[in-house]
């Protein structure tokens, strides 16, 4: 009889281990795999480290950004995350110039293809004059806080390749009192 009790106890232990694996380990591993896939292919979270996009985005804001796969859907005014090869970092700025656009900044006023662009999101402008002809497949980016933004106006190569665009800012998730869609 002692022999049977030992077998029964071992059988119960194996059953408890199986139950633990099915109840906890498999769901946790599956959740981690799904989260990794979502982060890699669908959306990711970014932290805003500076005031270059103020007042639209504030230092310390955290956002969910959706991956961009089709650059043909990018519109002027979108806030995008992209990899700056020149600065060797991910940046977040507003796209101002689309491929083929002629962009003129004159004493802070922005003209795209001869049309004055109203930018009510810019409150700290800068009286600077620059002209750009955006090449095909490239984009021109400016920060909303023009007086305090290291953007296309100052880079050696002011244009970002479409392949360097990672995602589009969609939702602010922190601070909690400012949760909402990004415009």
C-alpha positions as CSV (number, residue, x, y, z in Angstrom):
1,X,0.0,0.0,0.0
2,X,2.8,2.4,0.7
3,X,3.9,1.9,-2.9
4,X,0.6,3.0,-4.2
5,X,0.5,6.1,-2.0
6,X,3.8,7.3,-3.5
7,X,2.5,6.8,-7.0
8,X,-0.7,8.7,-6.2
9,X,1.2,11.6,-4.6
10,X,3.5,11.8,-7.7
11,X,0.5,11.7,-9.9
12,X,-1.1,14.5,-8.0
13,X,2.1,16.6,-8.1
14,X,2.3,16.1,-11.9
15,X,-1.4,17.1,-12.2
16,X,-0.8,20.2,-10.1
17,X,2.2,21.2,-12.3
18,X,0.2,20.7,-15.5
19,X,-2.6,22.7,-14.0
20,X,-0.2,25.5,-13.1
21,X,1.2,25.5,-16.6
22,X,-2.2,25.6,-18.3
23,X,-3.6,28.2,-15.9
24,X,-0.7,30.6,-15.6
25,X,2.4,30.0,-17.7
26,X,0.7,29.5,-21.1
27,X,-1.6,32.6,-20.8
28,X,1.3,34.8,-19.6
29,X,3.6,33.6,-22.4
30,X,0.8,34.1,-25.0
31,X,0.1,37.6,-23.6
32,X,3.8,38.5,-23.9
33,X,4.0,37.2,-27.4
34,X,0.8,39.1,-28.5
35,X,2.1,42.3,-26.8
36,X,5.4,42.0,-28.6
37,X,3.7,41.5,-32.0
38,X,1.4,44.5,-31.4
39,X,4.4,46.7,-30.4
40,X,6.4,45.6,-33.4
41,X,3.8,45.8,-36.1
42,X,0.8,47.9,-34.9
43,X,1.5,50.5,-32.2
44,X,4.2,51.6,-29.8
45,X,4.5,54.1,-26.9
46,X,6.7,57.2,-27.0
47,X,7.7,59.7,-24.4
48,X,8.1,63.4,-25.2
49,X,11.5,64.6,-23.9
50,X,11.4,68.3,-24.9
51,X,9.2,71.3,-25.5
52,X,9.7,71.4,-29.3
53,X,6.1,70.4,-30.0
54,X,4.6,72.7,-27.3
55,X,1.7,73.5,-26.9
56,X,0.4,70.5,-28.8
57,X,2.6,68.1,-26.8
58,X,4.2,68.9,-23.5
59,X,7.5,67.7,-22.1
60,X,6.7,64.4,-20.3
61,X,3.6,63.5,-22.3
62,X,3.3,59.8,-23.3
63,X,1.6,58.8,-26.5
64,X,0.5,55.8,-28.4
65,X,1.8,55.9,-32.0
66,X,0.5,53.7,-34.8
67,X,2.9,52.3,-37.3
68,X,3.0,53.8,-40.7
69,X,3.3,51.4,-43.6
70,X,1.8,53.5,-46.5
71,X,3.5,56.9,-46.7
72,X,0.9,57.8,-49.4
73,X,-1.6,58.3,-46.6
74,X,0.6,60.9,-44.8
75,X,-1.1,64.3,-44.8
76,X,0.4,67.8,-44.1
77,X,-0.1,68.5,-40.4
78,X,0.2,64.9,-39.2
79,X,2.4,64.5,-36.2
80,X,4.9,61.7,-37.0
81,X,7.7,59.8,-35.3
82,X,10.7,59.3,-37.5
83,X,14.3,58.2,-37.3
84,X,16.7,61.1,-37.9
85,X,19.9,59.7,-39.3
86,X,21.6,63.0,-38.9
87,X,20.8,63.3,-35.2
88,X,20.9,59.6,-34.6
89,X,17.6,59.5,-32.7
90,X,13.8,59.1,-33.0
91,X,12.1,62.5,-33.2
92,X,8.5,63.6,-33.2
93,X,7.5,66.6,-35.3
94,X,4.7,67.9,-37.6
95,X,5.0,67.2,-41.3
96,X,4.9,70.5,-43.2
97,X,6.2,69.5,-46.6
98,X,5.1,66.5,-48.6
99,X,7.1,65.1,-51.6
100,X,7.3,67.7,-54.4
101,X,6.1,70.7,-52.2
102,X,7.7,74.1,-52.4
103,X,7.9,75.4,-48.8
104,X,8.7,79.0,-47.9
105,X,9.1,80.4,-44.4
106,X,9.3,84.2,-44.4
107,X,9.4,86.1,-41.1
108,X,7.6,83.1,-39.5
109,X,4.8,82.9,-42.0
110,X,4.5,79.5,-43.7
111,X,3.6,79.2,-47.4
112,X,3.3,75.8,-49.2
113,X,3.0,75.8,-52.9
114,X,2.2,79.5,-52.9
115,X,-0.6,79.2,-50.3
116,X,-0.4,80.7,-46.9
117,X,-0.9,78.0,-44.2
118,X,-2.7,79.0,-41.0
119,X,-1.0,77.4,-38.1
120,X,-3.1,78.0,-35.0
121,X,-1.1,75.4,-33.1
122,X,2.1,77.6,-33.3
123,X,2.2,80.1,-30.5
124,X,6.0,80.7,-30.2
125,X,7.0,81.5,-33.8
126,X,10.4,82.6,-34.9
127,X,11.2,85.3,-37.5
128,X,13.4,83.2,-39.8
129,X,13.3,82.9,-43.6
130,X,14.0,79.7,-45.4
131,X,13.0,78.1,-48.7
132,X,12.7,74.3,-49.4
133,X,11.9,72.2,-52.4
134,X,11.0,68.8,-51.0
135,X,12.4,66.0,-53.1
136,X,10.2,63.0,-54.2
137,X,10.1,60.4,-51.4
138,X,11.1,62.9,-48.8
139,X,9.3,65.0,-46.1
140,X,9.9,68.2,-44.3
141,X,9.2,68.5,-40.6
142,X,8.9,71.4,-38.1
143,X,8.2,71.6,-34.4
144,X,5.1,73.5,-33.2
145,X,7.3,75.5,-30.8
146,X,9.2,77.1,-33.6
147,X,11.3,79.3,-31.2
148,X,12.5,76.2,-29.4
149,X,12.7,73.3,-32.0
150,X,15.7,71.7,-33.6
151,X,13.9,70.8,-36.8
152,X,14.4,70.8,-40.6
153,X,15.2,74.5,-40.6
154,X,18.5,73.8,-38.9
155,X,19.6,70.3,-40.2
156,X,22.3,69.8,-42.8
157,X,19.9,67.6,-44.7
158,X,16.4,69.0,-44.0
159,X,14.5,66.2,-45.6
160,X,13.5,62.9,-44.1
161,X,13.1,59.8,-46.2
162,X,9.7,58.1,-46.2
163,X,11.3,54.9,-45.1
164,X,12.5,56.6,-41.9
165,X,9.0,57.4,-40.8
166,X,8.0,55.0,-37.9
167,X,4.5,56.1,-36.9
168,X,1.8,58.6,-36.5
169,X,0.9,60.1,-33.1
170,X,-2.6,59.1,-32.2
171,X,-3.5,59.2,-28.5
172,X,-2.0,60.9,-25.5
173,X,-2.2,58.4,-22.6
174,X,-0.3,60.5,-19.9
175,X,-0.8,62.8,-18.1
176,X,-4.2,61.4,-17.2
177,X,-5.9,64.7,-17.2
178,X,-4.9,65.2,-20.8
179,X,-5.8,61.8,-22.2
180,X,-7.2,62.0,-25.7
181,X,-6.6,62.0,-29.5
182,X,-3.8,64.1,-30.9
183,X,-4.7,66.8,-33.5
